[in-house]
Amino acid sequence: MLKYPSLFKPIRFRNMEVRNRIFVPPMHSNQASDKSEVTDEMVRYYENMAKGGAGLITVEACDIDGLRRYMPKMFGIYDDKTAAGLARITEAVHRHGAKVSAQLIQAGAFASSAISGVMPLSASPIPHIWNRNDVPIEMTHEDIAEYVQKYADAARRAKEANCDSVEIHCAHTHGLLGNFLSPTMNKRTDEYGGDINGRVRILLEVVEAVRNVVGEDFPISVRLSADEMEPGSNRLIDTIYVARLLEKAGIDYLDFSNGSLFDSGTLLPPSGKPTAINAPYVEKIKSAVSIPVGCPGRIKEPWIADMLIETGMVDFVYMGRAIMCDPELPNKAKEGREDDIRPCIGCLTCFAQSLIGNSIRCAVNPAVGQVVLNDIKPAESKKKVLVVGGGPGGLEAARVLAERGHDVTLMEASNKLGGQFILASYPPAKQEFASGVKFLINELKKTDAKVITGHVVTIQDIKEMNPDYVVLATGGKPILPEWLSNCSHKNVMTAWEALNSEKPVGQNIVIIGGGSVGCETADFLADAHNFRTLGGRRVRVIEMLDNIATDDLTPARDYLVTRLKEKGVEIYTSTKVLDVTEDKIVCDCTGSELSLDGVDTVISAIGTASYNPLAEDLDKMGIPYKVIGDAKKVGKIFEAVADGRIVALEV
């Protein structure tokens, strides 16, 4: 008997029967070519999801225009040449029994003139929040008719490429249709604006045009924000009305994301946000329509997905980042192997890498965006390998090396595995990082690798072991500069020591360094609410730059900064420490002297330095080795895990 019967019950939309209720939403992966064409990497990316058991896979943001784009590597179906690549994806996905939908989008005000060489088009001449320098051209009626036809032409190409459905994007105040639908972006007074019936008109025209070209047997869906969550924007009651109009227009199912790009965390909720965050909104919409509805939004585990369907809150679920992280999630859930599911930790590495123009990456699964790293094969020559360091890179390296048949020993200096990955889970809203550490440790336990903790590896150990190869995953050490370690203050510590409660932390705390580590340490140490008037802690952060946490490009940063302000944490930017005495810190704050008095705790969050004490001796001994992760270069979790996988495949 299936453990999750509701999740694995088929569902039908017109002539399309989907084998289960696990859908993959459209997620921009940045894997298309510069010419908007499908790449081999992209085909394997989607095929792995189908192979892993997903029911329906929505191909990301298929550009219908070709001229105006918001990302350099947008996949396109704006002509027959680009659309030919979509047929490669549908063929690969269909081989494994999944269905394919193509999401149709035109960039609207988000289209960048720096990328496209032309100004964007939109409902009104209002710059997009993420594209402030381009004032879009207000579309004429002729423009609108032209682009309605472009949507229809793209839908025809999707059907000709053997897609089973198409999705029309109209969410997040983003894209052309989202711009028209939202009162924050649409200030028109003609029949395409003025009120909700005017703002929805172009969407209904697109739906009609698409239906005319795909026929009556072909399913069409629309993606909407259940609530745009901004002052003066479309709220839940407006979306319910639009959903009812779309049902009357012949839409077969609805995909409800949420929020807008005014606050990207509403549509890409990071770690710490509620599980199934959009479901309560969608449940209310579901009661007002009779067509099936579903939603994404931190639906990461099979139990919650099944419960949402069983209790009638939704008809199907979109599991995006969870399936990106582990494409085998549906199969594992169906087979009752939940403990084997590689967990999404909500870090939004995927989003951040795509945002800066890279192919997507994942902190826990290095094969995301580098699918060749999935090809783990037995080693041709079995070797004795020593892995020094049990952080994320060392854990991944040891596991894969052991799976390939090598004789592996992992040695870790501390008494437990995980390294900095454990510390990363300590601050508020980051508890889910612990699930990533747990997974890596448990996966290593399934192998024959020998694990020794609480032992600092010496050159003598290496001589006695006489390994064929050494992986140095010794990580980094927190920076505590001499001017701080040798100052007259009696209670100086690093952020790591504060997070680990290794030294007593007082009531009047100054953190030097306002990067992510410093700000997260402040979040961790400050009272959960602003209790200053009741004798609570006073926490101050000093940062030399003119802003804080600039090393975090994800929405998690926005929520972190908001929490710091709500907790009463005092933040001093453009501020440099001049002197640290027994009870105060003297600073230069934009040219003026600032004295922070009564300080009982000084915390250094200045940064991390690579720690690699063994490489020089290994060179002298002639033992082959590779330095990975922070021991090589201080970076992110995903880089350390990828380093571990790569070196394990090379040995």
Rosetta blueprint (number, residue, H / E / L):
1 M L
2 L L
3 K L
4 Y L
5 P L
6 S L
7 L L
8 F L
9 K L
10 P L
11 I E
12 R E
13 F E
14 R L
15 N L
16 M E
17 E E
18 V E
19 R L
20 N L
21 R L
22 I E
23 F E
24 V E
25 P L
26 P L
27 M L
28 H L
29 S L
30 N L
31 Q L
32 A L
33 S L
34 D L
35 K L
36 S L
37 E L
38 V L
39 T L
40 D H
41 E H
42 M H
43 V H
44 R H
45 Y H
46 Y H
47 E H
48 N H
49 M H
50 A H
51 K H
52 G L
53 G L
54 A L
55 G L
56 L E
57 I E
58 T E
59 V E
60 E E
61 A E
62 C E
63 D E
64 I L
65 D L
66 G L
67 L L
68 R L
69 R L
70 Y L
71 M L
72 P L
73 K L
74 M L
75 F L
76 G E
77 I L
78 Y L
79 D L
80 D H
81 K H
82 T H
83 A H
84 A H
85 G H
86 L H
87 A H
88 R H
89 I H
90 T H
91 E H
92 A H
93 V H
94 H H
95 R L
96 H L
97 G L
98 A L
99 K E
100 V E
101 S E
102 A E
103 Q E
104 L E
105 I E
106 Q L
107 A L
108 G H
109 A H
110 F H
111 A L
112 S L
113 S H
114 A H
115 I H
116 S H
117 G L
118 V L
119 M L
120 P L
121 L E
122 S E
123 A L
124 S L
125 P L
126 I L
127 P L
128 H E
129 I L
130 W L
131 N E
132 R L
133 N L
134 D L
135 V L
136 P L
137 I E
138 E E
139 M L
140 T L
141 H H
142 E H
143 D H
144 I H
145 A H
146 E H
147 Y H
148 V H
149 Q H
150 K H
151 Y H
152 A H
153 D H
154 A H
155 A H
156 R H
157 R H
158 A H
159 K H
160 E H
161 A L
162 N L
163 C L
164 D L
165 S E
166 V E
167 E E
168 I E
169 H E
170 C L
171 A L
172 H E
173 T L
174 H L
175 G H
176 L H
177 L H
178 G H
179 N H
180 F H
181 L H
182 S L
183 P L
184 T L
185 M L
186 N L
187 K L
188 R L
189 T L
190 D L
191 E L
192 Y L
193 G L
194 G L
195 D L
196 I H
197 N H
198 G H
199 R H
200 V L
201 R H
202 I H
203 L H
204 L H
205 E H
206 V H
207 V H
208 E H
209 A H
210 V H
211 R H
212 N H
213 V H
214 V H
215 G L
216 E L
217 D L
218 F L
219 P L
220 I E
221 S E
222 V E
223 R E
224 L E
225 S E
226 A L
227 D L
228 E L
229 M L
230 E L
231 P L
232 G L
233 S L
234 N L
235 R L
236 L H
237 I H
238 D H
239 T H
240 I H
241 Y H
242 V H
243 A H
244 R H
245 L H
246 L H
247 E H
248 K H
249 A L
250 G L
251 I L
252 D L
253 Y E
254 L E
255 D E
256 F E
257 S E
258 N L
259 G L
260 S E
261 L L
262 F L
263 D E
264 S H
265 G H
266 T H
267 L L
268 L L
269 P L
270 P L
271 S L
272 G L
273 K L
274 P L
275 T L
276 A L
277 I L
278 N L
279 A H
280 P H
281 Y H
282 V H
283 E H
284 K H
285 I H
286 K H
287 S L
288 A L
289 V L
290 S L
291 I L
292 P L
293 V E
294 G E
295 C E
296 P L
297 G L
298 R L
299 I L
300 K L
301 E L
302 P H
303 W H
304 I H
305 A H
306 D H
307 M H
308 L H
309 I H
310 E H
311 T L
312 G L
313 M L
314 V L
315 D L
316 F E
317 V E
318 Y E
319 M L
320 G L
321 R H
322 A H
323 I H
324 M H
325 C H
326 D L
327 P L
328 E L
329 L H
330 P H
331 N H
332 K H
333 A H
334 K H
335 E L
336 G L
337 R L
338 E H
339 D H
340 D H
341 I L
342 R L
343 P L
344 C L
345 I L
346 G L
347 C L
348 L L
349 T H
350 C H
351 F H
352 A H
353 Q H
354 S H
355 L H
356 I L
357 G L
358 N L
359 S L
360 I L
361 R L
362 C L
363 A L
364 V L
365 N L
366 P L
367 A L
368 V L
369 G L
370 Q L
371 V H
372 V H
373 L H
374 N H
375 D L
376 I L
377 K L
378 P L
379 A L
380 E L
381 S L
382 K L
383 K L
384 K E
385 V E
386 L E
387 V E
388 V E
389 G L
390 G L
391 G L
392 P H
393 G H
394 G H
395 L H
396 E H
397 A H
398 A H
399 R H
400 V H
401 L H
402 A H
403 E H
404 R L
405 G L
406 H L
407 D E
408 V E
409 T E
410 L E
411 M E
412 E E
413 A L
414 S L
415 N L
416 K L
417 L L
418 G L
419 G L
420 Q H
421 F H
422 I H
423 L H
424 A H
425 S L
426 Y L
427 P L
428 P L
429 A L
430 K L
431 Q L
432 E L
433 F H
434 A H
435 S H
436 G H
437 V H
438 K H
439 F H
440 L H
441 I H
442 N H
443 E H
444 L H
445 K H
446 K L
447 T L
448 D L
449 A L
450 K E
451 V E
452 I E
453 T E
454 G L
455 H L
456 V L
457 V L
458 T L
459 I H
460 Q H
461 D H
462 I H
463 K H
464 E H
465 M H
466 N L
467 P L
468 D L
469 Y E
470 V E
471 V E
472 L E
473 A L
474 T L
475 G L
476 G E
477 K E
478 P E
479 I L
480 L L
481 P L
482 E H
483 W H
484 L H
485 S H
486 N L
487 C L
488 S L
489 H L
490 K L
491 N L
492 V E
493 M E
494 T E
495 A H
496 W H
497 E H
498 A H
499 L H
500 N L
501 S L
502 E L
503 K L
504 P L
505 V L
506 G L
507 Q L
508 N E
509 I E
510 V E
511 I E
512 I E
513 G L
514 G L
515 G L
516 S H
517 V H
518 G H
519 C H
520 E H
521 T H
522 A H
523 D H
524 F H
525 L H
526 A L
527 D L
528 A L
529 H L
530 N L
531 F L
532 R H
533 T H
534 L H
535 G L
536 G L
537 R L
538 R E
539 V E
540 R E
541 V E
542 I E
543 E L
544 M L
545 L L
546 D L
547 N L
548 I L
549 A L
550 T L
551 D L
552 D L
553 L L
554 T L
555 P H
556 A H
557 R H
558 D H
559 Y H
560 L H
561 V H
562 T H
563 R H
564 L H
565 K H
566 E H
567 K L
568 G L
569 V L
570 E E
571 I E
572 Y E
573 T L
574 S L
575 T E
576 K E
577 V E
578 L E
579 D E
580 V E
581 T L
582 E L
583 D L
584 K L
585 I E
586 V E
587 C E
588 D E
589 C E
590 T L
591 G L
592 S E
593 E E
594 L E
595 S E
596 L E
597 D L
598 G L
599 V L
600 D L
601 T E
602 V E
603 I E
604 S E
605 A L
606 I L
607 G L
608 T E
609 A E
610 S E
611 Y L
612 N L
613 P L
614 L L
615 A H
616 E H
617 D H
618 L H
619 D H
620 K H
621 M H
622 G L
623 I L
624 P L
625 Y E
626 K E
627 V E
628 I L
629 G H
630 D H
631 A H
632 K L
633 K L
634 V L
635 G L
636 K L
637 I H
638 F H
639 E H
640 A H
641 V H
642 A H
643 D H
644 G H
645 R H
646 I H
647 V H
648 A H
649 L H
650 E H
651 V L
